Amino acid sequence: MNFYKVSLGHRLAVFICSGLLVITSGCLSRQERVLTVYSGRGLKLPVAELIKAYEKQEQVVVNVVYAGSHILLKTIKKSKYGDIFIPGSEHYLEKGGSLIVEKHPLALHVPAFFAKKGNEKNIKSYADLLKPGVTIGIANHEMATIGWIAEQILSKLPPDQSFRHSITSWSSSNAADLFELLNSGLVDAALIWSDQIHWERGDDLHLITIPAKINYTQQIGVGRLSTSGHEESAKKLFNYIATKGEAIFKKHGFGVKP
């Protein structure tokens, strides 16, 4: 499989770290109250709404860094900076180890395939994805949760039920890039999160569910970081997200536990 080289992820991590250095080196005393949240890019709609409401309520500034979860975790480890981590899968909170001082579940991330409405190959079901000639785009498993999920699904499938032979593009760091591949016609289908059908660019796409017995639904959680230099403020933001998050994520099409 032709994954992007890890060096691409390293360069992105360095770029993010450089941006954080600019933030932290500001001479304004106000910057002492700025909190930094790392969020998976696919969670941008609910996270942006939560942060905007919190900033308005508390009259504070919150800096949010959106990127692939793998890249964000590397950035946190490298920079040893930040207050809150909301990755696309709780898997990355577990990988954070001692960096995560507390965590709380928010929602469920459900993988699904997307294809263009009225596509020429009449792809409407999971079985259609296994037909000869179908091309599929997958995110890079080294950089994004949804790419890692693809590998977990594939590892459980026998050859006659696998879509591996249809994969022609291992995209870069996030699901947003896969929309571009779909809309440009470079692939017939792509593995993305089901909630993203509600994105503006999802209007021309239809969702293909993955059979429950092979799907790999993920728990999304929020973690408070040990790297925070504003412990009490970070606790307050963490508690706000933990309290308000489920309803906001549900509003944006994410699954919730019964």
C-alpha angles and dihedrals in degrees: 000000000000104000120174109264117265088240088074089059090046092053091049091049090051090049091052091046090051090054091050090052089056090052094048095044094059113126096215112111087219089070088072088075097048114114123203123218123190112207135178108251092235089061094056099113098056095034093050090051092049094048094046091053092047093050090051093047097046100030091231137126120246121189113209123198113198120197143116111310095239091053092047093053091050089050093051091049092047099043097034085212136119143066112230133030123197108174127179091253135029084231088083093051088055090048088053090070113176091005087077111070095175138356140192132196118247112170147326125271110211118195118221139161122250127204132175116268111256093013116180094240092054094233107181107139142036089257089059090060090064095057120110115267097027115130123209133193121213130183119247108272091212092061112026137045094229091056091052088049090055089058091050091052093046092050090062098048128095114225095260092057098039126109092198093107090057096055109110101156130046099191129204131268108320150023093255089071089057091061088060092052091050097045092047091051095240090127133024096220140003137201107241137148114283093230090064091074082083092061115107091248090054094072093095095045135081128212124241113198121222116229108265094233092063102029122105108215113190134214113232116210141171121235131197112222128230087216092071117124090193103056100168093044090047091051090052093051092044091053091048092053091044091052101040101027103085094057093046094048090048089051089057095052102266121140122250130200114258 
